[in-house]
């Protein structure tokens, strides 16, 4: 499916820490000539847009303003960062009910405005919110994606790079499953300079994979404990995904996408390596997992499914085996990889 013609405009819904930081990073990278901030607190969105415009005088030219959902009608990408925030040791799944209503309202407003671009979800719990966004709106599954475990994968790459004293760019590593406590670091697929982890560390200090996976998983809790929120890492992940879309890179990134019949769960959004291009998710890839990783991934998928089904029931949306997935064949992209 090819998207209808749209402007090279991005709409960011939610002008809080993540939304404003993402807008700033996009401005510096010069990805979009038009950046629109939308927030229920219009004064906040206006202030952030004005501050960004001041900075833009020393960066690549962009038009930045606080707008409304009408400005989203012709946008190439809409990013939803608005959602409930976690506090302290509160996990992402615990704010699902609060975030779900916010995301549904945003998606309904985008639909009403006629938005037909790529919808990127960054609100937590992101996998659940990606499924909620799909079920609440009218976009095909390929055009609804979440930031997923791209940030977690980058954290893993950074930790491996530090351990082995190499550049992060030399490390190929991925975290799959939920962006949360059940995520799965795929150490069997790690390559350093193209060399499998087991071979690379033959004459080097052995990596404690359990400790590293735990550190990656709990990284956000540590940041939130210190500063009250996360912003730079997730904002940069947002920018990287948008860059792949607007430049039609067909980059392979671990993002949250709608899946059907995967690892024992149905119609959920979960992170898998995906080819990302101008039309959103071009293809879902299925990496080889060892037995332990496959079992952990299945557990992660069932964790997400349980929360999604609870939110779907609460909102009165169609159940997973009804029209939510199959209501329009043109909307559906199913896979069993």
C-alpha positions, 0 to 999 in steps of 0.5 A, a space after each residue: 500500500 502506498 500512502 496518499 500524498 502528504 507534506 513533510 510535516 511531523 506532528 508531535 502530540 504531547 509537549 512534555 519532556 519527551 515531545 519537546 526533546 524529540 522536536 529539538 532533536 528533529 530540528 537539529 537533524 533537519 529531518 522535517 521542514 515543519 514541526 507542529 506541537 499539539 498539547 491539551 495545555 496549549 500555552 505549554 505547546 506555544 512556549 516550547 514552540 517559541 523556545 525551539 524557534 529561538 534555537 532554530 535561528 542557529 540550526 537548519 531552517 524549520 517552521 515550528 509552531 503550536 497547532 491543532 489536530 487540523 494541522 495533522 491532516 497532511 502530516 507525514 508522521 504523527 508521534 504520540 508522546 502523551 500518556 501517563 508517567 511512571 513514578 519511582 519504581 512504578 513499572 510501565 504496565 501499571 499506568 496502562 489504564 491511564 495511558 490508554 484513555 489518553 492515546 484513544 482520545 489522541 487517535 480519535 482526534 487524528 482520525 477526525 482530522 483525516 490523518 492518514 500518515 504513519 502513527 508512531 507511539 511513544 507513550 508507555 506501556 508502548 506495546 500495549 498503547 500501540 495495540 490500543 492505537 490500532 484498535 481505536 483508529 482506522 489506519 492499517 497495521 503497517 502504519 501504526 508502530 511503537 518505539 518498542 525496544 529500540 532504546 533497550 537495544 541501544 542500551 545493550 549495545 552501549 553496555 557491550 561496547 563498554 565491556 569489550 572496549 569497542 565502539 558501539 557502532 561495532 556491536 550488533 545486538 538486539 532486545 526483543 519482546 516487551 519494552 519493559 520488565 519481560 523484555 528479552 536480550 538476544 545474546 545468541 545473535 550478538 555480533 561484535 565486528 561481525 564475530 559472534 559473542 562466544 567467539 569474540 570473548 574467547 580470550 577476553 573477560 567473559 560477559 555476565 549476560 544475566 547481569 547485563 540483561 538486568 542492567 538494561 532492563 532496569 536502566 530506566 528506573 535508575 534514570 527516573 530515580 535520579 531525574 524524575 523522567 527519561 527524555 533524551 534516549 527515547 527522544 533520540 529513538 523517536 528521531 531515528 525511526 522518523 528518519 528511517 520513514 521520511 528518508 525511506 531508508 528501509 532500515 532494520 530496527 527493533 520496533 513494536 508492531 502489530 503481530 498475529 499468531 506469534 509465540 502463542 499470542 494473538 493481535 498484540 504489538 510487540 518488538 521484532 526487527 522490522 524493515 522501516 520505510 516510507 510506508 511504515 513497517 515494510 516487513 517483519 523479520 524473524 530472528 533465530 532464537 535459542 530455546 531459552 530466548 524463545 520461551 522468554 519471548 513467548 512469556 513476554 508476548 503473553 504478558 502484553 496480551 493480557 494487558 491489551 485484552 484487559 484494556 480492550 474489554 474496559 474500553 468496550 472495543 471489539 475483542 481480539 477474535 472479532 472485528 478489531 483485527 479483521 474488520 477491513 482486509 485492507 487494514 490488516 497485515 498479519 504474520 506468523 514469522 
